[in-house]
Structure formats: structure tokens, C-alpha cells
Amino acid sequence: MRYYEILEKQEDSYTPPDINVGDEIMLGKFKNRKAVIKGISFDKNGQPVLKTSKGNSALFKPRIKKLMDKND
């Protein structure tokens, strides 16, 4: 099977995760500090920003706690 065939199949089944106020995320250099999402806004470029208990963070930067394996 070619790589483009695999990618075509995966695109149909991908659904983005639901991120809501009250979810826990992991912040920091090593992604080991817990923070709770207090709100969601947008920056001057239109990119989503999470307002957390530890400050503002770009949406695609932290780890999302509910999507992590139970072993982590």
C-alpha cells in the first residue's frame, strides 16, 4: 500500500477533539504543569488562544489531558 493511499483513508476518519471550558491541559517547556481552561479567544492573526489558570496559551501548543493515554 502506498503512503498516499493511507493518507486518503485517514482523512475520512479524522475528527478534531472537543475542547471545552473546564478541561485540563499540560503546559510548560516539558508539558508537565496542569492548567484548567477558563475561556477561549482569538489573537490578532485569528489563531485560537486558550485562557487558562496559568495564563494564555496557543491552542495547538499544549497537551490535552483527556486525549493522553492513562499511563502518562
N, C-alpha and C positions, 0 to 999 in steps of 0.2 A: 504494500500500500504506500502510495506517495504522500509526502507531507501535506500537499495542498488538499488531498482528499480527506485527511484527518482534520485539517482546519475547517473545511466546509461542513463536516459533520458536527464539530464542536460549536460552531456559530449558532446552529439551530437550537441547541440545548442550553445555552448560557442565559442565566437570568441574574441581574445585579442584586446584591444583598440589600435588604431593607435596613436602613439606619434611622433610628428614631431617638427622640429626646429621652434620656434616662439610660441609654446603652453605655456599657463600659468599653473604653478603648485603652490601648497601651501606647504611651508617649515616651519621648526622651531619645537620647542617642542610641541606646540599646533596646528600646521599646520595652522597658520594664517598669515604668511608672503608670499606675492605674489612674484614669481620669473618667469622669462622668460627663456625657454630652448634655449641655444646658440649652443649646439652641443651634440653629444652622443659618448662615447668611452667605453673602457673596462678596468677593473683593472687587477692586476696580477693574479687573480683567474679566469678571464674570465667572471666576472659578469658585466652587463651593468651599466655605470655611466653617469648621466646627468650633462653636464656642463651648469650651469645656471648663471644668472646675480648676484646671491648671493653666488656663489661658487659651488663646486662639490657636488653631492648628489647621493646616490644609487637609482637605478630605482624604486625599489619596496617600498621605504620608504615614499615619499611624496604623497599628494593627487593630482589628476589630475583635474584641474579646469573644463575642458569641460565634465567630467563624473559626476560632482557633480549635485545635484538637484538645480533647480533655486531658491529654498527657502533658501539655505545655504549661 
